[in-house]
Amino acid sequence: MSQSPAAPSPRRTVLEIPTYVAGRPPAPRPGLTSYKLSSNENPYPPLPGVVEAAMGAVEQMNRYPDMGSAALYDALAARLGVPTTDLAAATGSVALIYQLLQAFCEPGDEVVYAWRSFEAYPIAVAAAAATSVRVPLRADGHHDLSAMSRAVTERTRVVMVCTPNNPTGPSVTQGELDAFIATVPAHVVVVVDEAYLEFVRMDDAVDGAATYRAHPNVIVTRTFSKAYGLAGFRVGYAIAQAPLAAALRAVSLPFGVSGVAQAAAIASLAAEPELLARVDDLVARRSRLVGALAGVGWRVPDPQGNFVWFGLGDRTGEFAAVAEDLGITVRPFAGEGARVTVGEPESLERVVDLARRFAP
């Protein structure tokens, strides 16, 4: 009797891909308004004109979107002062991470990044059959760029700098970034992940556009999901010199960015004054929260995104459970700490109450 053939099996690297853990919504609490502080979402509704633009695009849903994102590229080029040939759009900046690893990495090539950093990095690296090289953060939550430089070998094809760093919050400075790039071989792609760019308030902040102009091996990734409040539409973009941008577009999913998402992103760019006012308000809330946390004994890493980080170690699970009891959800990283979004004003007092119960 013949044996049945073996079942199809995916690549070993696919079987080893870690699961992405999304921020959970809060469970309903009778008599208590709950707040989702686990996904770094913008608590504001869509910017003026965005819903109208999106609804206009919805009326054309029987048609394919513009695969070339021409109108979006034109709007971005005008806003950023870059040529359209230096742009690539995708379904969020995370999709661009997947695309650039697919475009530049052969199986087994090394990708260097800080850890802990954006949770999708090791997933995207494994999906590309590349090898992750994780460099521990400094004790203060910052990138250890010197150690990252030492981690670059002849097998390295990509290094990623998440600034501000998700989930810990600190950003690198332009001087630090320039010095780091100078140590990286010219054939290695340097990714500057600026998903939280708009919230940065610090001296010598990174200028992603100037950085990519100065370095042919730099790719800057950004998103409309955070400050612009389009998390549900999934649209991001990369800025890179033309050959690199063309490589990203070459491996992109055809028609990946929907017509509704393109229309909403263009309308969001046109509403910049209102956007900046909202971001300034969130930054002010962040400052008030950091001050209140200091008052109950917490010195959180310098937060330059729309979130704060609590280094909790073994207390992380308990912290998340108590947060649930208070009607808020946070994003726990088992054994390490929890990230908490700066959300609605009413939620801040509960975050401070939570922090008080776990004061170091």
C-alpha positions in Angstrom: 0.0 0.0 0.0 1.5 3.3 -1.1 2.0 6.1 1.4 0.1 9.3 1.0 2.4 12.1 -0.2 3.5 14.7 2.4 1.3 17.7 2.8 2.6 21.0 1.4 4.8 22.8 3.9 5.7 26.5 3.9 9.3 27.7 4.2 10.9 27.1 7.6 11.3 30.8 8.0 7.5 31.3 7.6 6.8 28.7 10.3 9.1 30.7 12.6 7.4 34.0 12.0 6.3 35.5 15.4 2.7 36.5 15.7 2.0 40.3 15.6 0.1 41.2 18.7 -2.3 44.1 18.1 -3.5 46.5 20.8 -6.7 45.2 22.3 -9.9 47.3 22.6 -11.1 47.8 26.2 -13.8 45.5 27.6 -17.1 47.3 28.4 -17.3 48.5 32.0 -20.8 49.3 33.3 -21.0 53.0 34.3 -17.5 53.6 33.1 -16.3 55.1 29.8 -13.4 52.9 28.6 -10.4 54.1 26.6 -8.2 52.2 24.2 -4.6 53.3 24.9 -3.0 50.2 23.3 -2.5 51.1 19.7 -1.2 54.6 19.5 -4.3 55.8 17.6 -5.1 59.4 17.3 -8.1 60.1 19.5 -9.4 62.9 17.2 -12.0 62.3 14.4 -10.9 62.7 10.8 -9.6 66.1 9.8 -11.9 68.6 8.0 -12.7 67.6 4.5 -11.4 64.1 4.8 -14.8 62.3 5.2 -16.2 64.2 2.2 -13.1 63.3 0.1 -13.4 59.6 1.2 -17.1 59.5 0.4 -16.5 60.9 -3.0 -14.0 58.1 -3.6 -16.5 55.5 -2.2 -18.8 56.4 -5.0 -16.2 55.1 -7.5 -15.6 51.8 -5.7 -16.6 49.9 -8.8 -13.4 51.2 -10.4 -9.8 50.2 -9.6 -7.8 52.8 -7.7 -4.9 54.6 -9.5 -2.1 52.0 -9.2 0.5 54.8 -9.7 -1.0 57.0 -6.8 -0.3 60.0 -9.1 -2.4 62.5 -7.3 -1.1 61.4 -3.9 2.5 61.6 -5.2 1.9 65.1 -6.5 0.5 66.2 -3.2 3.3 64.7 -1.3 5.9 66.1 -3.7 4.5 69.6 -3.2 4.3 69.2 0.6 7.8 67.8 1.0 9.7 69.5 -1.8 10.8 66.2 -3.4 10.4 64.8 -6.9 7.6 62.2 -7.4 10.3 59.8 -8.6 11.6 59.7 -5.0 8.3 58.5 -3.5 6.7 55.1 -2.9 3.3 54.6 -1.3 2.0 51.4 0.4 -0.6 50.2 2.9 1.0 51.9 5.8 4.7 52.3 6.5 4.9 48.8 7.8 4.2 47.5 4.2 7.1 49.5 3.0 9.3 47.7 5.5 8.2 44.4 4.1 8.8 45.7 0.5 12.3 47.0 1.1 13.4 43.8 2.8 12.0 41.8 -0.2 13.7 44.2 -2.6 17.2 44.2 -1.0 17.6 41.0 1.0 18.6 37.6 -0.2 17.9 34.6 2.1 20.2 34.7 5.1 21.2 38.4 4.7 21.3 40.2 8.0 19.1 43.1 9.1 20.3 45.1 12.1 17.8 46.9 14.3 17.4 48.0 17.9 15.4 45.9 20.4 13.0 46.3 21.8 11.7 48.3 18.8 8.7 48.1 16.4 7.2 44.6 16.8 6.8 44.1 13.0 10.5 44.2 12.3 11.3 40.6 13.2 8.2 39.5 11.4 9.1 41.3 8.2 12.7 40.0 8.4 11.6 36.4 8.8 9.0 36.8 6.0 11.9 37.8 3.7 13.9 34.8 4.8 16.6 37.2 6.2 18.2 37.1 9.6 17.5 39.4 12.4 20.4 41.0 14.3 18.9 42.6 17.4 20.9 45.2 19.3 19.7 45.9 22.8 18.6 49.4 23.6 20.4 51.5 26.2 19.0 51.5 29.7 17.3 54.8 29.0 15.3 53.4 26.0 17.5 55.1 23.4 19.1 53.3 20.4 22.7 52.2 21.1 23.9 53.4 17.7 27.6 52.6 18.5 26.6 49.0 19.2 24.4 48.9 16.1 27.4 50.1 14.0 29.6 47.3 15.5 26.9 44.8 14.6 27.1 45.5 10.9 29.0 42.8 9.0 29.7 41.8 5.5 26.3 40.0 5.5 24.3 43.1 6.5 22.0 44.5 3.9 19.7 46.7 5.9 19.8 48.6 9.2 16.7 50.1 10.7 16.5 53.2 13.0 13.1 53.7 14.5 12.9 57.3 15.6 11.0 58.0 17.8 11.4 54.4 19.0 8.3 52.4 19.3 7.6 51.4 22.1 10.0 53.2 24.4 9.7 56.7 23.0 13.1 58.4 22.6 14.4 59.8 19.3 17.9 60.0 17.9 19.3 63.4 17.0 20.4 64.4 13.6 24.0 64.6 14.7 23.7 61.0 16.1 22.1 59.8 12.9 24.7 61.4 10.6 27.5 60.0 12.7 25.9 56.5 12.5 25.3 56.6 8.8 28.9 57.5 8.2 29.9 54.2 9.7 27.5 52.1 7.5 28.9 50.8 4.2 27.4 52.6 1.2 25.8 49.4 -0.2 23.8 48.9 3.0 20.3 50.4 3.1 19.6 52.6 6.2 15.9 52.8 7.0 14.8 55.9 9.0 11.4 54.9 10.3 9.6 58.2 11.2 6.1 56.9 11.9 5.8 59.4 14.8 7.6 62.3 13.2 5.0 65.0 13.8 5.1 64.5 17.6 8.9 65.2 18.0 9.8 68.2 20.1 13.6 68.2 20.7 16.8 70.0 19.8 18.6 68.7 16.8 15.6 66.7 15.6 16.1 64.4 12.6 15.3 66.0 9.2 14.4 62.9 7.2 14.1 64.8 3.9 17.5 66.3 4.3 19.0 63.0 5.3 17.8 61.1 2.3 19.0 63.9 0.0 22.5 63.6 1.5 22.7 59.8 1.5 21.9 57.6 -1.6 21.4 54.6 0.7 18.8 56.1 3.0 15.1 55.3 2.9 12.7 57.3 5.1 9.3 55.7 5.9 6.3 57.6 7.2 2.6 57.0 7.7 -0.8 58.7 7.8 -1.9 56.3 10.5 -0.8 58.3 13.6 -0.8 62.1 13.5 -3.1 62.2 10.5 -5.6 59.8 12.0 -6.0 57.5 9.1 -5.1 54.2 10.9 -8.2 52.5 9.4 -7.3 53.3 5.8 -3.7 52.0 5.8 -1.6 54.4 3.8 2.1 55.3 4.2 4.9 56.5 2.0 8.7 56.3 1.6 11.1 58.9 0.5 14.3 57.7 -1.1 16.5 58.6 -4.0 15.0 57.4 -7.3 16.7 54.0 -7.7 15.7 52.9 -4.2 12.1 54.3 -4.5 11.8 52.5 -7.9 12.7 49.2 -6.2 10.0 49.7 -3.6 7.4 50.4 -6.2 8.5 47.4 -8.2 7.7 45.0 -5.4 4.5 46.7 -4.3 1.2 45.0 -4.3 -0.8 46.2 -7.4 -3.6 48.5 -6.4 -2.5 48.1 -2.8 -3.5 51.6 -1.6 -7.2 52.0 -2.1 -8.8 54.9 -3.9 -10.5 55.9 -0.6 -7.2 55.9 1.2 -5.5 58.0 -1.4 -8.3 60.5 -1.4 -8.3 60.7 2.4 -4.5 61.2 2.5 -4.6 64.0 0.0 -7.4 65.7 1.9 -5.4 65.3 5.2 -2.4 67.0 3.6 -4.6 69.9 2.7 -5.8 70.2 6.3 -2.3 70.8 7.7 -3.2 73.8 10.0 -5.8 71.8 11.8 -3.5 68.8 11.9 -0.7 70.8 13.5 -3.1 72.2 16.1 -4.2 68.8 17.1 -0.7 67.5 17.3 0.3 70.4 19.5 -2.6 69.6 21.8 -1.5 65.9 22.0 2.1 67.0 22.7 0.8 69.3 25.5 -1.1 66.4 27.0 2.0 64.3 26.8 4.0 66.9 28.7 1.3 67.1 31.4 1.2 63.3 31.7 5.0 63.1 32.0 4.9 65.7 34.8 2.1 64.0 36.6 3.9 60.6 36.3 7.0 62.2 37.8 4.9 63.4 40.7 4.0 59.8 41.5 7.5 58.5 41.2 7.9 57.6 37.5 10.7 58.8 35.3 9.7 57.5 31.9 12.1 57.5 28.9 12.0 60.8 27.0 8.7 60.4 25.0 8.8 61.9 21.5 5.9 60.0 20.1 2.2 59.9 21.2 2.9 57.4 23.9 4.9 56.7 27.1 6.8 53.6 28.2 6.7 51.9 31.6 9.6 49.6 32.3 7.9 47.1 34.6 9.7 43.8 34.1 7.8 40.9 35.8 5.0 43.3 36.9 3.9 44.0 33.3 1.1 41.5 33.3 -0.3 42.8 36.5 -0.1 46.3 35.3 -2.1 45.5 32.2 -4.7 43.7 34.3 -5.2 46.6 36.7 -5.4 48.9 33.7 -8.4 46.8 32.5 -10.0 47.2 35.9 -9.6 51.0 35.5 -11.3 51.0 32.1 -8.2 51.5 29.9 -6.2 49.1 27.8 -2.4 49.3 27.4 0.0 47.4 25.2 2.0 45.0 27.4 5.3 43.4 26.4 5.6 40.4 28.7 8.5 40.6 31.1 9.6 44.0 29.8 7.1 46.8 30.2 4.0 48.5 28.8 3.3 51.2 26.2 0.5 53.6 26.9 -0.9 56.0 24.3 -1.5 59.6 25.1 -5.3 59.7 24.4 -8.4 61.5 25.5 -7.9 64.1 28.3 -10.2 62.0 30.5 -8.0 59.0 30.2 -4.9 60.7 31.6 -6.0 60.7 35.2 -6.6 57.0 35.0 -3.1 56.5 33.6 -1.6 58.5 36.5 -3.7 56.4 39.0 -2.5 53.3 37.4 1.1 54.5 37.6 0.8 55.4 41.2 -0.2 51.9 42.1 3.1 50.6 40.4 5.5 53.3 41.4 9.1 52.0 41.4 
